[in-house]
């Protein structure tokens, strides 16, 4: 399934702060912790918990969030399906980065081991 320009625009304009509480709820429901979520986000973006809070307080869009991020060099190893899209086939770099984050949160919630989630070879 391919993303549309409208879909990509909607994702770019979405506020990270509006999605973040859903990430927390998703992982905590499955007995994972907020600290583990932060570890996953930091691995992908380079943002520690203080920088993450700053971005939440600034109410940044996903576009700004990922512009400020220093994406992990192993992020390209994140593959598979998320929200009906095959991550490695998404053409929009920003939409792909957002789906990377969604996939990592999903793997955390599903109980995958942290060393597998972080893909550090």
N, C-alpha and C positions, 0 to 999 in steps of 0.2 A: 504494500500500500504506500503510495507516494503522498508526501505532504503538499498542501496547496500554499500559494503565497499568502492567502488569508490566514491559514492555520499558523504559518511561520510568524506572521505579524502579531497574531494574538498571543503567541508564546513569548515573543520579544517584549511585548507590552505588559505582560503579567508581572505582578509584584512578587518578589521573592518572599517578602514578609507574609503575604496571604497564603502561600503554599507551605511554608516552613512548619506551622503548627500541625498541618496534616502529616508531614513527615514524622514529627515527634509522636503523634497519636498512633500512626501505623507501626512504628518500631516498638513502642512501649506496649501496645496491645499484644505483641508477640514476645514479650519478656526480654526485649533488648533495651538498651539505655540511651538516654540523650547524649551521654559521653561517647558512646559508640557511634551514634549518628554524627556527632561533631568530628570524630576521627575520620569517618568516611568522607565527609565534606572537605575536611582539611587535606586529605590525601588527593582528592580530585582538584581542588581549587587553590590550595595553599593558604586559605583563610583560617587563622586560629579562632578560638571562641570569641575573643575580644573584637577582632575585625568583623567576624560574622555578625555580632551584635550591633556593631556600628552600621553595617549595611542594612540590617533590619530596621534600625532606628531611622535611617535615611529613607526608608521605604523605596529602595531601588527596584528597577525592573530587572527581569532576567537578562536583558540585553546589557545593562550596566553591570550587573553582577558578574557576568562572564567576561566582559571587557576588562574588569579589574582583576580577574583571576589569573593565576599562573597555572595553566592546566598541566596536570601530571603527564610526564612523557609516556607513561604506559596507559593513558586513557584510551588510546586506540584499541587496546585489548578488550575493552568492554563491548561485548557483542550479544546478539540475541534479540528477542522480541520484547517490546514494552509498549503498552497502550495501542497494540495493533500494528506497530511499526517495527521493521527490522532495523536496528540501530545503525549497522554498518552501511545501509543503503540510503540513509537520510542525506539529502544533498545540502541543506542549509546547515552551515557549521554551528550556528547558535542553537537551532532546534536539536541538532545532534548532541550538543553539550548538555542541554537541559535533559534530554533522554538518558544520557550517561548518568546524570545524578539520579533520575528516577529509577534507573536499573540498579544502581548501587543501594539505594534505599530499599528497593524491593528485595534484593538479595539479603540484606541485613535482616529485614522483617521475616524472611523465610528461613532464617536460622543458619545461613551459610557461614562457614568459618571466616574470621576476619582476614587471615592471611590469603584466603582465596579471593575475597572481595577486593582487597587492595592490590592484587595482581602485581606484586613486586617480585620480579623474577630473580 
